[in-house]
Amino acid sequence: MRRPGRGATAVVSAVLVTVLTSMPVFLLGALATEITATVHVPAYGIGVAVGIYWAAAALTSASTGAIGRVLSEKRMGITALLLAVLSLTGSAFWIPAWPWLILWAALGGAGNGLGHPSSNHLLVTHLPASSRGLAFGVKQAAVPLAGLLAGASIPLIALTLGWPVAFLLMAVSGAVVLIPTALIRAAPSPRGGARPAGQLDPGLRPALVLMATMTMFAAGSANSAVAFAVTGAVERGIDPGLAGALLAAGSAAGAITRVVVGRVVDQGGVSALPLIRCAIVACGTGLALMAVPATGSYVVGFLITAGLGWGWPGLVHYFVSHLAPDAAAAATGIVQTGSYIGSAIGPVLTGAVLAIGSPTLAWAMLATMAAVAVAISFLVGRRLRTISAQE
């Protein structure tokens, strides 16, 4: 029987691992101006480092199954934190030339790629099924929380003590979190079966690859909207300060939505996949409003996109872990790879379109990506029904 205290500890650990393994890229983006003022970085340098972060995360996440044959899920979590601490510490103390930013970003991305699968396994093995939706929602709400922390570090730390201190403080936090993470007792696989614990059912893999494709388009649309929210708002005549407040409000709303929908799915009566689909529809709708050349429609559209349309990641992790409870790390590693690829490619495409002076086209392109994700979600449902009928 699972003890409530262990479940709460698992949730806290999963949230902290998620925040800390996300901080290398969020700090890199938030402190880009301060970094480039002291390190000679070419115009494309920060973008390359961010892209490498997501590429490393995708590669590591896609290799979770193979890595799991060498490292247990618990050791994956410890390794994820170690990589994050190394990335943050290196960024704070050792950037003799700008390409080192790429190295530290790559290490941080690898940590993120290990962090999500290991944290998902932790939640599945320490929490009853009736409370996992909320737990996954809280865990994924940590992602926009990391963005808010990175933004807050600009006035509170970077502009007063210097940007390296912001990286250093997060590195110290990661080192502290390593202790309770290492002390959490490993739990047995949630159910037995013909396959060894942690080994994925081969028949489920095609559905997971479809889901990875869905999340690639969904993440590419939602994350790009958030990444360029301030740029788009200023283009519509909104004051930069108010544009920042709009971004903060949207991020906070997205975090709340992830928690709320997680609680909804725990209460039963609705499955996760339709809720995921509805969230992506909301994302596309909001992006379509952002494409309308008016300030009011842009504000409303962004709040819908970030507030409701960015609420699906926790549901995806919950849904995948429910499909493969005895191989949660391997299964979510596959699906999360799609999110990483979308997070890397989407902003690059959006930035390119914005660079040629076509903001309306950029938002319309992202709305189309969301529509593709919705279409793929129906294929996922059909594939899962086929698998269910064959069992």
Secondary structure as GFF3:
##gff-version 3
##sequence-region A 1 391
A	DSSP	alpha_helix	4	30	.	.	.	ID=ss1
A	DSSP	alpha_helix	32	38	.	.	.	ID=ss2
A	DSSP	alpha_helix	45	62	.	.	.	ID=ss3
A	DSSP	alpha_helix	64	67	.	.	.	ID=ss4
A	DSSP	alpha_helix	73	93	.	.	.	ID=ss5
A	DSSP	alpha_helix	99	126	.	.	.	ID=ss6
A	DSSP	three_ten_helix	129	131	.	.	.	ID=ss7
A	DSSP	alpha_helix	132	153	.	.	.	ID=ss8
A	DSSP	pi_helix	154	158	.	.	.	ID=ss9
A	DSSP	alpha_helix	163	183	.	.	.	ID=ss10
A	DSSP	three_ten_helix	202	204	.	.	.	ID=ss11
A	DSSP	alpha_helix	205	227	.	.	.	ID=ss12
A	DSSP	alpha_helix	229	235	.	.	.	ID=ss13
A	DSSP	alpha_helix	240	266	.	.	.	ID=ss14
A	DSSP	alpha_helix	272	291	.	.	.	ID=ss15
A	DSSP	alpha_helix	295	307	.	.	.	ID=ss16
A	DSSP	alpha_helix	313	323	.	.	.	ID=ss17
A	DSSP	three_ten_helix	325	327	.	.	.	ID=ss18
A	DSSP	alpha_helix	328	355	.	.	.	ID=ss19
A	DSSP	alpha_helix	359	390	.	.	.	ID=ss20
###
